[in-house]
Amino acid sequence: QAQLVESGGGSVQAGGSLRLSCASSKIIFSISTMGWYRQAPGKERDLVATITSRGRTNYAASVKGRFTISRDDAANTMYLQMNSLKPEDTAVYYCNENTGRWSWGQGTQVTVSS
């Protein structure tokens, strides 16, 4: 059984928006600091946003002001609202505990065209 399932990716034009979802089967999801990561072709996986169990958020400089991370602990689900998308946001997006220590899901592809 997958512990993390990402969805919501797609292809959009620059300036568009997408909302990603991360469904978790981990019992400790609600007490965990969670993060969204992304990996562009040929590059390492980077952490782009985190949210603590109390809802405190943090963002990479490259997405700050454009992306919003949120969570619904009752549904064991985390979200990433992505606005004003840029071609450089193109990547596979993953969710995980903020240190990346859980098993990785399949990710969801986000493609932004200029």
C-alpha positions as CSV (number, residue, x, y, z in Angstrom):
1,Q,0.0,0.0,0.0
2,A,1.4,3.3,-1.1
3,Q,2.1,5.6,1.8
4,L,2.2,8.8,-0.3
5,V,0.2,9.5,-3.4
6,E,0.6,12.7,-5.3
7,S,-1.9,14.0,-7.9
8,G,-3.0,17.2,-9.6
9,G,-0.1,17.8,-12.0
10,G,-0.6,18.7,-15.6
11,S,0.5,20.9,-18.5
12,V,-0.2,24.6,-18.3
13,Q,1.0,27.8,-19.9
14,A,3.2,30.3,-18.1
15,G,1.1,32.3,-15.7
16,G,-1.3,29.5,-15.1
17,S,-2.2,27.7,-11.8
18,L,-2.3,24.1,-10.6
19,R,-3.2,22.6,-7.2
20,L,-1.3,19.5,-6.2
21,S,-2.6,17.0,-3.6
22,C,-0.7,14.5,-1.4
23,A,-2.7,11.7,0.2
24,S,-0.9,9.9,3.0
25,S,-1.7,6.6,4.7
26,K,0.8,7.3,7.4
27,I,-0.8,7.3,10.9
28,I,1.7,9.9,12.0
29,F,0.9,12.3,9.2
30,S,-0.9,14.8,11.4
31,I,2.0,15.2,13.8
32,S,4.7,15.4,11.0
33,T,6.3,18.3,9.4
34,M,5.6,17.7,5.7
35,G,7.2,19.0,2.6
36,W,6.8,19.3,-1.2
37,Y,9.8,18.5,-3.3
38,R,10.5,18.8,-7.0
39,Q,13.0,17.3,-9.4
40,A,13.6,18.7,-12.8
41,P,15.2,16.7,-15.5
42,G,18.9,16.2,-14.9
43,K,18.8,17.9,-11.5
44,E,18.6,16.9,-7.9
45,R,15.4,16.7,-5.9
46,D,14.9,20.0,-4.1
47,L,12.6,20.9,-1.2
48,V,10.3,23.8,-2.2
49,A,7.9,24.2,0.8
50,T,7.3,22.8,4.2
51,I,4.5,22.9,6.7
52,T,4.6,21.9,10.4
53,S,1.9,20.1,12.3
54,R,0.9,23.5,13.6
55,G,0.6,25.0,10.2
56,R,3.8,27.0,10.1
57,T,5.0,27.3,6.5
58,N,8.3,27.9,4.8
59,Y,9.2,28.3,1.2
60,A,12.2,28.2,-1.1
61,A,13.0,31.6,-2.5
62,S,12.2,30.5,-6.0
63,V,8.5,29.9,-5.2
64,K,7.8,32.3,-2.3
65,G,4.8,34.5,-3.0
66,R,3.6,32.1,-5.8
67,F,3.1,28.8,-4.1
68,T,1.0,28.0,-1.0
69,I,1.3,24.9,1.1
70,S,-1.6,23.7,3.3
71,R,-2.8,20.6,5.0
72,D,-6.0,18.9,6.0
73,D,-5.1,16.5,8.8
74,A,-8.6,15.1,9.1
75,A,-8.1,13.8,5.5
76,N,-4.4,13.0,5.9
77,T,-3.9,15.2,2.9
78,M,-1.5,18.0,2.0
79,Y,-1.8,20.5,-0.9
80,L,0.3,22.8,-2.9
81,Q,-1.4,25.7,-4.7
82,M,0.8,26.9,-7.5
83,N,0.1,30.3,-9.1
84,S,2.0,32.4,-11.6
85,L,3.7,29.3,-12.9
86,K,6.9,29.7,-14.8
87,P,8.7,27.3,-17.3
88,E,11.4,26.8,-14.6
89,D,8.7,25.2,-12.4
90,T,8.6,22.3,-14.7
91,A,9.4,19.2,-12.7
92,V,8.1,16.1,-11.1
93,Y,6.6,17.1,-7.7
94,Y,6.8,14.8,-4.7
95,C,5.6,15.0,-1.1
96,N,7.3,13.5,1.9
97,E,8.1,14.1,5.5
98,N,10.3,17.2,5.6
99,T,13.5,15.1,5.9
100,G,12.5,12.8,3.1
101,R,12.7,9.7,5.3
102,W,9.4,8.1,4.2
103,S,9.1,5.9,1.0
104,W,8.7,8.1,-2.0
105,G,5.6,8.1,-4.1
106,Q,5.4,8.2,-7.9
107,G,5.2,12.0,-8.0
108,T,3.1,14.1,-10.3
109,Q,4.4,15.8,-13.4
110,V,4.1,19.6,-13.8
111,T,4.9,21.0,-17.2
112,V,4.8,24.8,-17.8
113,S,5.2,26.0,-21.3
114,S,6.2,29.6,-22.3
